[in-house]
């Protein structure tokens, strides 16, 4: 059997904090040693008393609750107010439109800028008749 | 702290009244936990506010796998630990404050009054423990978190948590016995002997 000195570090522990071997050694020692049994029981009771503390509540300083309610109200308004969401959506759509328009314009510009090709080669719309004067100039 | 599932679900669905009611019902408990961990009423009030800001952000992801009280307790622990990390960088740790006027929100039948009175006395002794020991003891023995959860929240190994727990319990028991001459432990023992559990 373990000595009292060896088992002492195991006495304050809860059962689930011990390995099966430690739990067995403690149980064997406590069964045979009344002094360590009393110590283990005292720790167990202390644990029960500490658990009761979880049900006690301190009162925060005046105004704490009101401050929290104001702060979370602001945060929620910022995120979920339909008016805020609508405004954000409109702004996003506007930005997207501007960006797409600029990209298209740049692309079109990039296609046309390098070669000063005749407009008849640039503009090939099927079914659209080419004016005779322009055709003659091109030839 | 008792919170109906319906109330939590209503708050999750965006019911503003439900969220405010949730705060009203739980803020004392959150503040008390924060005060026990950070040991300072001003920081505890700040932690409480930050907890609810985080709750607003994360409530949608709460899946009711644990109770709301357990979830809220974990959020409080994480916010309190973050606050402490910032605070210890700023200035030295102060002496912990004792929750000045703890009350039992449940009615106190006679058999419960004894253990509540003892718990109030224990509160004073716990507040005087060194900060590291106090925090592991509060999280493990008061709020029932596992040693792994405590280790995770505090950035410690499980072994380090067990060492601190051992020292905290040993010291607390010694101080309790010195203060009460062993009477307190006997009181709780009597409650246990009658088969009542708190």
Interface residues (C-beta under 8 A of the other chain):
Chain A: X9 X12 X13 X17 X41 X42 X43 X45 X46 X47 X48 X49 X50 X51 X52 X53 X54 X55 X56 X57 X58 X59 X60 X61 X64 X65 X67 X68 X69 X71 X72 X73 X75 X76 X80
Chain B: X14 X16 X19 X20 X23 X24 X27 X28 X29 X31 X32 X35 X41 X44 X45 X48 X49 X52 X53 X55 X56 X99 X100 X101 X102 X103 X104 X105 X106 X115 X116 X118 X119 X120 X122 X123 X126 X137 X141 X142 X143 X144 X147 X162 X165 X166 X169 X170 X172 X173 X176 X177 X184 X185 X188 X189 X191 X192 X197 X198
